[in-house]
Amino acid sequence: MKIVSSSLALASLVGSALAGGIYTLDECVSGEGFYDSFNFENITDPTNGRVTYVDRTTAQNLNLTYATSDTFILRADHTTVLNANDTGRNSVRIRSNNQYYEHVVVFDIQHIPEGCGTWPAIWETKESDWPASGEVDILEGVNNVVPNQSTLHTSHNCSMPNNTIQSGYILMRYCIEPFAYNVGCGVKLNEDMNSFGPAFNNIGGGWYAMERTLHYIKVWFWERCDPFVPLDIRSGAWIIDTDTWGIPAANFPNNTECDIQSHFGGNNIIINLTFCGDWAGNAAVYNASGCPLDCVTYVDNNPSAFTNAYFEISSVNIYK
């Protein structure tokens, strides 16, 4: 549902006149609105996962997606034993119909997929122009390993400074696609071990937010019961002020080694769940996670292990 009103138009003018942290609500997506605002990508997994991404009709018929008035569920199959000839476990990958430049997006999430072999992600990119139009991984991880990791992927000539104002821990400075097997410039949210996996679900989830400007990209996370969740986040307000949100978990600033504006174009929001593949299924990563067998064998033969492999999302709010 795209909200358009004279009040919003007026608020937008007010926001434009004030300092950079003020934004107004442009889209509010919840419940059945996900079917209007996102398309289902029935594609081969570009990360080589043990997955079959199904179309909307199949997803709804198999109950892999369903919605209430205020909740959207996206999940993988958790009943089928696979054989070697199968293309992978049925799952869902959705992409927003709209593309975004400078904006803020806030995800109110109750539950994220968990389990050995899982690789859930909420991110932004333009698939047809990757990596030239950039990629922002907001929520991503594998095999239940905590904490969450927020990452940028870009074309050449982009790296982040060694020191920046953020609460997370810098894993890699270099954002460029060919470097170090395309791990990107990632930040681990070490300050909050409830930011991913079963721990996230056990606390009832929380809010992820990402702000993209011409000068920086920032990511925040707040737990559901955090008493310091900003009021505009908790209430889903029409007007937000990111300057009041405190230190971000991840901060990717414009700097002499990376011009944000030239490395990021119009991006779609993507929400998906794959299995194994280049990251979760990497033998060293999978074994270090304490998961049994090898990734593909485990995913093929243990469907009941994925009963909790689902997203439950209350809303996605986009501000401009």
PyMOL commands that set and color helices and strands:
alter all, ss='L'
color gray80, all
select helices_A, chain A and resi 6-17+33-37+56-61+127-129+179-182+197-202+231-235+242-244+260-263+277-280+283-288+295-301+303-306
alter helices_A, ss='H'
color red, helices_A
select strands_A, chain A and resi 22-29+38-40+51-53+65-67+72-75+89-91+93-96+103-111+118-125+135-140+149-153+169-170+185-188+206-212+216-223+239-241+250-253+268-275+310-319
alter strands_A, ss='S'
color yellow, strands_A
deselect
rebuild
show_as cartoon
